[in-house]
Amino acid sequence: MSTEPAANGPLDLTAALAEVTAVTGEHAARTDRDAEFPVEALDALRSTGLLGLMVPAAHGGLGGTVADLVAAAQTLGRSDMSVGMIFAMHCQQAEAIVRYGDRALRDELLPDIAKGGIYLASVTTETGKGGHLLSAQAQLTGGDGQLVIDRFAPVVTGGGYADGFLITMRSPGAVTDSDVSLVYAHRSQLGISGSGEWQPMGMRASHSGALKLSGSVPARQVVGEHGGFHEIAAQVFGPLAHLGWSAVWLGTAAGALSRVLRLLRSPAGRERFDLTSELLLSRISRSRQRLEAVHALLTRALGVVESGSDLSAPARQLLLNSLKITAADECHAAVDGLVTALGLRHGYLKDSPTHLERALRDLRSAALNYSNDRLHLADGRLALRDQGVNFA
Ligand SMILES: Cc1cc2nc3c(=O)[nH]c(=O)nc-3n(C[C@H](O)[C@H](O)[C@H](O)COP(=O)(O)OP(=O)(O)OC[C@H]3O[C@@H](n4cnc5c(N)ncnc54)[C@H](O)[C@@H]3O)c2cc1C
């Protein structure tokens, strides 16, 4: 975690986010409809310096904290869940370089990330092993100080637009699938081909299509030790993914509830809906209650991550996994409940100012984006080891 003070202070973060959300709001309907990557929002993330949020001030970045990342992810998620996820995942990758890149790699990459010149994409999912983070099938090979990358990547958010990639592969000389290395490759170091096809139910603007990546990079572009990815996963990838994604999902659901409440309290809304209806009030309450629970869990998990504790401890892993599972389920359920509360016109139709239809489609991806089932299996094993049921 970066310990430098924020270079520009919280006021600038707020202003930068306002600039990005203004751009996002202008283009979100089109990027969702046409399943187009939000290039305008990415340009705004670059020009405002937000791509450098996690880069220490000494390297020219904003020197933000994990709390800043969570706050920014929530704000972006309110206006467009795809943009929020693009940003949160980039920050998670940047933090891995900050904490595990060697000095030469940090000096080379971090100033460019801070200037907005490098948007990072994540390549962990693989055909065959699916989302299983701690294993890899494609093998890093090489010699003469070079690492050869030949990797099919079935789901890469923003892969067609990224300037650099952090890729998991089997380490050179690996004995098992769990000897995993994380390697950085700049776009110019790779031959990239892809189907370009991305026609999902939601998260359409994330443009997370399949890519084939091949090329070679200097051996110094390995992030952390060869075979040491499990440490990066436990200390950075897992925690920041679960905090960042949950913050984005909470932002998306909170934005949806806010738009519903504004509609209900507008003159047109008062005419259409009976604000004293016990059914309506109970349904609004249920949605709010779900978001309060996610917010409380997010705040607690953030506190644990910020405390600097060893995050590989079972109780802390259980907390972080519970956050992801609960946020995915409850944010989706909160918006689904709002659809029921408002009915067809303002719950289900695309052109309603509540935009519940898009929020619901986007949030449906949350339980799949690193499968909740997979996390439940991991949590079941962890829970068995803690007979006393001690909480983090
Ligand atoms: C919008 C979006 C963006 C994404 N962006 C990226 C990205 O940028 N980079 C990237 O690498 N990946 C990305 N992913 C992929 C994501 O991280 C997951 O790896 C992927 O969604 C899992 O794919 P899967 O459901 O096919 O596979 P699996 O995780 O293998 O799961 C398939 C299904 O099988 C079941 N299952 C599988 N294994 C187990 C198990 N051990 N225990 C219990 N149940 C199991 C579950 O029911 C699960 O739903 C993205 C996914 C989404 C939805």
The ligand as a Gaussian input file, in Angstrom:
#p B3LYP/6-31G(d) Opt

LIG

0 1
 C      -17.372000      -8.321000     -16.974000
 C      -16.232000      -9.255000     -16.771000
 C      -14.948000      -8.797000     -16.959000
 C      -13.863000      -9.656000     -16.811000
 N      -12.595000      -9.178000     -17.023000
 C      -11.545000     -10.021000     -16.949000
 C      -10.220000      -9.567000     -17.214000
 O       -9.990000      -8.395000     -17.519000
 N       -9.213000     -10.452000     -17.144000
 C       -9.394000     -11.765000     -16.819000
 O       -8.435000     -12.495000     -16.771000
 N      -10.632000     -12.228000     -16.544000
 C      -11.703000     -11.396000     -16.601000
 N      -12.972000     -11.852000     -16.330000
 C      -13.146000     -13.271000     -15.991000
 C      -13.451000     -13.479000     -14.515000
 O      -12.435000     -12.992000     -13.701000
 C      -13.671000     -14.940000     -14.221000
 O      -12.486000     -15.596000     -14.307000
 C      -14.592000     -15.548000     -15.193000
 O      -15.798000     -14.820000     -15.261000
 C      -14.868000     -16.938000     -14.741000
 O      -15.240000     -17.589000     -15.880000
 P      -16.124000     -18.828000     -15.844000
 O      -17.340000     -18.520000     -15.044000
 O      -16.260000     -19.302000     -17.217000
 O      -15.212000     -19.894000     -15.177000
 P      -15.110000     -20.514000     -13.799000
 O      -14.583000     -19.591000     -12.786000
 O      -14.296000     -21.720000     -14.034000
 O      -16.574000     -20.920000     -13.368000
 C      -17.554000     -21.530000     -14.199000
 C      -18.706000     -21.963000     -13.347000
 O      -18.347000     -23.251000     -12.884000
 C      -18.528000     -23.356000     -11.506000
 N      -17.218000     -23.631000     -10.886000
 C      -16.040000     -23.649000     -11.530000
 N      -15.070000     -24.013000     -10.706000
 C      -15.630000     -24.212000      -9.515000
 C      -15.125000     -24.587000      -8.259000
 N      -13.846000     -24.896000      -8.067000
 N      -15.985000     -24.658000      -7.257000
 C      -17.271000     -24.393000      -7.424000
 N      -17.795000     -24.042000      -8.589000
 C      -16.995000     -23.954000      -9.621000
 C      -19.173000     -22.113000     -11.066000
 O      -20.575000     -22.322000     -10.953000
 C      -18.922000     -21.098000     -12.145000
 O      -20.002000     -20.205000     -12.286000
 C      -14.071000     -11.013000     -16.455000
 C      -15.368000     -11.477000     -16.232000
 C      -16.445000     -10.618000     -16.389000
 C      -17.824000     -11.133000     -16.145000

